[in-house]
Amino acid sequence: MSEEERLDIVEGTDEDGNRLLLTVEKYFFYNGDEYVLLKEYQEKAQPAPPEERETLYVMRVAVSRDEEGEEIEDFEPVEEELAQRLIPVIRARWQGGEGQEG
């Protein structure tokens, strides 16, 4: 199975109500809660121009169950203050070569 076939793609909306397709980049834990790092989905893996930075999103993972009892992951936005505390954690784990399951 190719890497692209294994990508988790999530559909959401931005602050202005525009449709966003996001890929799951990394799951990680912080203070006992699970979080996910997402970035905008691109059809083909093209690096962003050096002057253009990719927008990344950090969300808390909340698990619920559907009517059949199957687990569903819901991604909840985090407050800006928490997102700022998580940035160094993400950088340290990602750049440190830690695996996908942080």
C-alpha positions in Angstrom: 0.0 0.0 0.0 1.4 3.4 -1.0 2.0 6.2 1.6 -0.8 8.3 0.0 -3.3 5.4 0.4 -2.6 5.3 4.1 -3.1 9.0 4.7 -6.0 10.1 6.9 -7.8 12.9 5.2 -10.2 15.0 7.3 -12.7 17.6 5.9 -13.3 20.7 7.9 -13.9 24.4 7.7 -11.8 27.5 8.5 -12.8 30.5 10.5 -14.5 32.0 7.4 -16.5 28.8 6.7 -14.4 27.8 3.7 -14.0 24.0 3.1 -10.6 22.6 4.1 -9.1 19.2 3.4 -6.5 18.3 6.0 -4.1 15.4 6.4 -3.2 13.9 9.7 0.5 14.4 10.2 1.1 13.2 13.7 -0.7 12.1 16.9 0.9 12.8 20.2 0.1 13.0 23.9 0.5 16.0 26.2 -0.5 16.1 29.9 -2.6 13.0 29.5 -4.6 14.2 26.5 -4.2 13.1 22.9 -3.7 15.7 20.2 -3.3 15.6 16.4 -1.2 17.8 14.1 -2.9 18.5 10.8 -1.9 20.3 7.6 -3.7 21.2 4.4 -4.0 18.4 1.9 -2.2 18.7 -1.4 -3.0 16.4 -4.3 0.7 15.9 -5.2 3.5 16.2 -2.7 4.9 19.6 -3.8 7.0 21.4 -1.3 5.8 24.9 -0.4 7.9 27.7 -1.8 10.5 28.9 0.8 8.7 32.2 1.3 5.4 30.5 1.9 4.9 28.6 5.1 2.5 25.7 5.5 -0.4 26.3 7.9 -0.5 23.6 10.6 -3.5 22.9 12.9 -3.3 21.4 16.4 -6.5 19.8 17.7 -7.5 17.7 20.7 -8.6 14.2 20.0 -12.0 13.3 21.6 -13.2 9.7 21.2 -16.9 9.0 21.1 -19.1 6.1 20.0 -21.6 6.0 17.2 -25.0 4.2 17.3 -23.3 0.8 16.6 -20.8 1.3 19.3 -17.8 2.0 16.9 -15.3 4.5 18.2 -15.2 7.8 16.4 -12.4 10.4 16.6 -13.6 13.9 16.9 -11.0 16.7 16.5 -11.7 19.7 18.7 -9.9 23.0 18.3 -7.6 24.1 21.1 -7.3 27.6 22.6 -4.5 29.7 21.2 -2.7 29.7 24.5 -2.5 25.9 24.6 -1.5 25.7 20.9 1.4 28.0 21.8 2.5 25.6 24.6 2.2 22.6 22.3 4.4 24.1 19.5 7.7 23.3 21.3 6.5 19.8 22.2 5.6 19.1 18.6 9.0 20.4 17.3 11.0 18.4 19.9 9.2 15.2 19.1 9.0 15.7 15.3 12.6 16.8 14.9 13.8 14.2 17.4 12.9 11.5 15.0 10.1 10.0 17.2 7.7 7.7 15.4 4.2 8.5 14.2 2.6 7.7 17.6 4.2 10.4 19.8 
